[in-house]
Amino acid sequence: EVVIYPNFVDVPGAYRKVALLEAKGDANATDERDFRESMRRQAAKLGANGIILERGLELGPKGRLVAAVLNVQSTRYRHATAILVESPVR
């Protein structure tokens, strides 16, 4: 199971960074749950048991409006760090 932690301070024990992850999707069709599940799958494939989500990158309201008027797809991006929690504290 891959646990999502809000930040590094919340990790319950020693950990090491495994990889930087990226997920992207259409701004109109992708929600936060899609991003989280995509990154969980990526982390699990790498043997990680946790991820730290980072702020996403996406167009603001004006940018989305311009993309819609021009009929151009706008893309949202999310990044995370996959970690291996080595000694969880209970």
C-alpha positions as CSV (number, residue, x, y, z in Angstrom):
1,E,0.0,0.0,0.0
2,V,1.3,3.5,-0.9
3,V,0.4,6.1,1.7
4,I,0.0,9.8,0.7
5,Y,1.6,12.2,3.1
6,P,0.9,15.9,3.0
7,N,4.6,16.8,3.5
8,F,7.9,15.3,4.6
9,V,7.4,16.3,8.3
10,D,4.4,14.0,8.5
11,V,6.3,10.9,7.4
12,P,6.2,8.5,10.5
13,G,9.9,7.6,10.6
14,A,13.0,7.4,8.6
15,Y,12.6,7.4,4.8
16,R,14.6,7.7,1.6
17,K,13.6,9.3,-1.6
18,V,13.0,6.8,-4.4
19,A,12.0,8.9,-7.4
20,L,10.3,12.1,-8.6
21,L,6.9,11.4,-10.2
22,E,4.8,13.3,-12.7
23,A,1.2,12.8,-13.8
24,K,-0.6,14.9,-16.3
25,G,-4.1,15.1,-17.8
26,D,-6.6,17.1,-19.7
27,A,-7.7,20.1,-17.5
28,N,-11.4,19.4,-18.2
29,A,-11.4,15.6,-17.7
30,T,-8.9,14.9,-14.9
31,D,-9.5,15.4,-11.2
32,E,-7.3,15.2,-8.1
33,R,-8.3,11.6,-7.4
34,D,-7.0,10.6,-10.9
35,F,-3.7,12.2,-10.2
36,R,-3.3,10.6,-6.8
37,E,-4.1,7.1,-8.1
38,S,-1.8,7.5,-11.0
39,M,1.1,8.5,-8.7
40,R,0.3,5.7,-6.2
41,R,0.5,3.1,-9.1
42,Q,3.8,4.7,-10.3
43,A,5.3,4.6,-6.8
44,A,4.2,1.0,-6.1
45,K,5.9,-0.1,-9.4
46,L,9.1,1.4,-8.0
47,G,8.8,-0.3,-4.6
48,A,7.9,2.8,-2.7
49,N,5.4,2.8,0.1
50,G,4.7,6.5,0.3
51,I,4.4,9.7,-1.7
52,I,4.6,13.4,-0.9
53,L,2.3,15.4,-3.2
54,E,3.5,18.8,-4.5
55,R,1.5,21.7,-5.8
56,G,0.2,21.2,-9.3
57,L,0.7,23.3,-12.4
58,E,-2.2,24.4,-14.5
59,L,-3.7,27.3,-16.3
60,G,-5.7,29.9,-14.3
61,P,-9.2,30.9,-15.2
62,K,-8.1,33.3,-17.9
63,G,-5.8,30.7,-19.5
64,R,-8.6,28.1,-19.5
65,L,-10.9,30.6,-21.1
66,V,-8.4,31.4,-23.9
67,A,-7.7,27.7,-24.4
68,A,-11.5,27.1,-24.7
69,V,-12.0,30.0,-27.2
70,L,-9.0,28.8,-29.3
71,N,-10.2,25.2,-29.0
72,V,-6.8,24.1,-27.5
73,Q,-6.4,21.4,-24.9
74,S,-5.1,22.7,-21.6
75,T,-3.1,20.2,-19.5
76,R,-2.8,20.0,-15.7
77,Y,0.3,18.6,-14.1
78,R,1.0,17.1,-10.7
79,H,4.3,16.1,-9.2
80,A,5.2,14.0,-6.2
81,T,8.2,12.4,-4.5
82,A,8.0,8.6,-4.1
83,I,9.6,7.5,-0.8
84,L,10.4,4.3,1.0
85,V,9.5,4.6,4.7
86,E,12.2,2.4,6.3
87,S,11.2,2.3,10.0
88,P,7.7,3.5,10.7
89,V,7.1,4.8,14.2
90,R,4.0,3.3,15.8
